[in-house]
Amino acid sequence: MAVAADPGFGRRLRQLRERAGVSGYELAKRSGVTDASISRLEAGLQDPSWQTVVKLARALGGSVAE
């Protein structure tokens, strides 16, 4: 089940990743999401599944609401 398309998701993901001081590759390693998927998410080319949102939030030390 995909999360509703949010044009700001990729921009927000990049902001949170940069604030955490990690590269896309490092976020991929921490979250278990491929670095290619992270790139596509940040570029707005892919919508995340709920499971992906949860993995990314945990890897960044935040909540899914962020």
N, CA, C and O of each residue as an XYZ file, in Angstrom:
264
protein
N       0.845     -1.180      0.000
C       0.000      0.000      0.000
C       0.887      1.238      0.000
O       1.724      1.390      0.889
N       0.725      2.109     -0.960
C       1.553      3.305     -1.081
C       0.930      4.464     -0.311
O      -0.290      4.583     -0.200
N       1.792      5.296      0.208
C       1.357      6.528      0.866
C       0.862      7.462     -0.232
O       1.389      7.435     -1.345
N      -0.137      8.282      0.060
C      -0.648      9.231     -0.926
C       0.492     10.110     -1.438
O       1.349     10.531     -0.661
N       0.504     10.384     -2.721
C       1.566     11.188     -3.322
C       1.654     12.547     -2.643
O       0.654     13.244     -2.474
N       2.858     12.899     -2.266
C       3.115     14.182     -1.621
C       4.312     14.803     -2.317
O       5.435     14.328     -2.148
N       4.096     15.851     -3.094
C       5.216     16.429     -3.833
C       6.339     16.931     -2.926
O       7.472     17.091     -3.381
N       6.046     17.177     -1.674
C       7.066     17.666     -0.760
C       7.813     16.575     -0.019
O       8.737     16.869      0.738
N       7.426     15.297     -0.224
C       8.064     14.221      0.520
C       9.564     14.152      0.238
O      10.371     14.083      1.165
N       9.932     14.172     -1.031
C      11.344     14.073     -1.399
C      12.160     15.224     -0.859
O      13.271     15.027     -0.365
N      11.618     16.420     -0.950
C      12.306     17.601     -0.428
C      12.502     17.482      1.080
O      13.573     17.795      1.600
N      11.468     17.029      1.775
C      11.544     16.883      3.228
C      12.521     15.778      3.611
O      13.275     15.923      4.573
N      12.512     14.677      2.869
C      13.443     13.591      3.141
C      14.882     14.088      3.014
O      15.722     13.806      3.869
N      15.156     14.823      1.951
C      16.512     15.363      1.767
C      16.886     16.302      2.917
O      18.008     16.242      3.419
N      15.967     17.161      3.337
C      16.251     18.067      4.455
C      16.588     17.287      5.713
O      17.562     17.601      6.396
N      15.796     16.277      6.023
C      16.040     15.485      7.233
C      17.347     14.698      7.143
O      18.070     14.568      8.131
N      17.640     14.178      5.961
C      18.887     13.436      5.772
C      20.094     14.349      5.935
O      21.062     13.994      6.607
N      20.034     15.522      5.322
C      21.143     16.463      5.430
C      21.288     16.978      6.857
O      22.406     17.151      7.342
N      20.174     17.225      7.531
C      20.221     17.658      8.927
C      20.879     16.601      9.803
O      21.588     16.927     10.755
N      20.639     15.333      9.477
C      21.258     14.234     10.228
C      22.726     14.064      9.847
O      23.460     13.341     10.521
N      23.161     14.723      8.775
C      24.550     14.667      8.356
C      24.961     13.352      7.715
O      26.105     12.919      7.844
N      24.014     12.717      7.018
C      24.320     11.448      6.372
C      24.110     11.554      4.866
O      23.290     12.336      4.385
N      24.864     10.754      4.146
C      24.706     10.684      2.691
C      23.530      9.774      2.357
O      23.003      9.067      3.216
N      23.139      9.812      1.100
C      22.098      8.894      0.653
C      22.529      7.446      0.823
O      21.726      6.585      1.184
N      23.804      7.186      0.558
C      24.336      5.834      0.717
C      24.274      5.383      2.174
O      23.887      4.251      2.465
N      24.658      6.278      3.087
C      24.623      5.936      4.515
C      23.186      5.711      4.985
O      22.926      4.791      5.760
N      22.263      6.535      4.525
C      20.858      6.345      4.881
C      20.360      4.999      4.359
O      19.593      4.311      5.032
N      20.794      4.633      3.170
C      20.412      3.334      2.606
C      20.907      2.202      3.497
O      20.157      1.268      3.780
N      22.143      2.272      3.936
C      22.693      1.238      4.806
C      21.936      1.161      6.134
O      21.645      0.072      6.627
N      21.624      2.312      6.700
C      20.928      2.350      7.998
C      19.489      1.855      7.913
O      18.984      1.217      8.837
N      18.838      2.158      6.795
C      17.398      1.883      6.681
C      17.059      0.561      6.001
O      15.977      0.012      6.209
N      17.972      0.056      5.196
C      17.656     -1.135      4.419
C      16.906     -0.819      3.138
O      16.431     -1.727      2.456
N      16.794      0.456      2.807
C      16.186      0.911      1.556
C      17.343      1.148      0.585
O      18.362      1.711      0.983
N      17.215      0.741     -0.654
C      18.337      0.900     -1.579
C      18.669      2.374     -1.803
O      17.801      3.243     -1.712
N      19.938      2.634     -2.095
C      20.335      4.012     -2.358
C      19.675      4.543     -3.624
O      19.416      5.741     -3.730
N      19.398      3.659     -4.590
C      18.690      4.083     -5.802
C      17.269      4.533     -5.454
O      16.779      5.522     -6.000
N      16.610      3.811     -4.550
C      15.255      4.204     -4.128
C      15.281      5.534     -3.397
O      14.399      6.369     -3.601
N      16.266      5.741     -2.558
C      16.373      7.013     -1.839
C      16.552      8.153     -2.833
O      15.932      9.206     -2.689
N      17.392      7.950     -3.833
C      17.578      8.972     -4.867
C      16.277      9.274     -5.594
O      15.945     10.437     -5.828
N      15.528      8.211     -5.957
C      14.250      8.411     -6.657
C      13.222      9.095     -5.755
O      12.454      9.938     -6.219
N      13.204      8.738     -4.475
C      12.282      9.381     -3.536
C      12.596     10.868     -3.412
O      11.698     11.708     -3.473
N      13.877     11.186     -3.237
C      14.268     12.589     -3.079
C      13.999     13.399     -4.339
O      13.729     14.597     -4.264
N      14.074     12.749     -5.493
C      13.814     13.434     -6.767
C      12.323     13.526     -7.087
O      11.935     14.171     -8.061
N      11.488     12.882     -6.268
C      10.051     12.902     -6.509
C       9.615     11.957     -7.617
O       8.531     12.115     -8.177
N      10.447     10.984     -7.934
C      10.142     10.041     -9.010
C       9.490      8.767     -8.506
O       9.056      7.933     -9.301
N       9.417      8.613     -7.205
C       8.863      7.395     -6.606
C       8.107      7.775     -5.347
O       8.559      8.620     -4.574
N       6.968      7.157     -5.146
C       6.212      7.330     -3.906
C       6.624      6.220     -2.940
O       6.781      5.071     -3.352
N       6.800      6.549     -1.673
C       7.221      5.531     -0.711
C       6.048      4.681     -0.226
O       4.913      5.151     -0.151
N       6.338      3.445      0.096
C       5.344      2.620      0.790
C       5.378      3.037      2.255
O       6.318      3.700      2.694
N       4.368      2.655      2.999
C       4.350      2.973      4.428
C       5.550      2.335      5.121
O       6.171      2.951      5.987
N       5.872      1.110      4.743
C       7.019      0.410      5.336
C       8.312      1.193      5.090
O       9.159      1.276      5.980
N       8.469      1.759      3.911
C       9.653      2.560      3.606
C       9.694      3.818      4.457
O      10.754      4.190      4.961
N       8.554      4.476      4.624
C       8.497      5.675      5.466
C       8.939      5.342      6.887
O       9.710      6.089      7.490
N       8.459      4.236      7.417
C       8.821      3.821      8.778
C      10.321      3.541      8.863
O      10.977      3.986      9.805
N      10.870      2.812      7.893
C      12.304      2.495      7.894
C      13.154      3.761      7.848
O      14.143      3.878      8.572
N      12.766      4.702      7.002
C      13.532      5.943      6.879
C      13.453      6.779      8.147
O      14.452      7.353      8.581
N      12.266      6.849      8.743
C      12.111      7.605      9.983
C      12.980      7.020     11.095
O      13.655      7.756     11.815
N      12.960      5.709     11.231
C      13.796      5.061     12.243
C      15.285      5.307     11.994
O      16.040      5.597     12.922
N      15.694      5.189     10.736
C      17.101      5.374     10.385
C      17.569      6.807     10.648
O      18.739      7.040     10.949
N      16.646      7.759     10.531
C      16.988      9.171     10.764
C      16.743      9.586     12.216
O      17.013     10.727     12.592
N      16.235      8.666     13.024
C      16.007      8.978     14.432
C      14.830      9.903     14.670
O      14.798     10.637     15.658
N      13.862      9.869     13.763
C      12.700     10.732     13.907
C      11.407      9.934     13.879
O      11.400      8.709     14.001
N      10.329     10.661     13.714
C       9.018     10.017     13.648
C       8.504     10.094     12.210
O       9.003     10.876     11.401
N       7.513      9.283     11.910
C       6.920      9.330     10.579
C       6.203     10.655     10.329
O       6.020     11.049      9.177
N       5.804     11.332     11.370
C       5.135     12.626     11.223
C       6.083     13.693     10.667
O       5.653     14.633      9.999
N       7.371     13.533     10.953
C       8.337     14.510     10.441
C       8.428     14.398      8.942
O       9.188     15.134      8.313
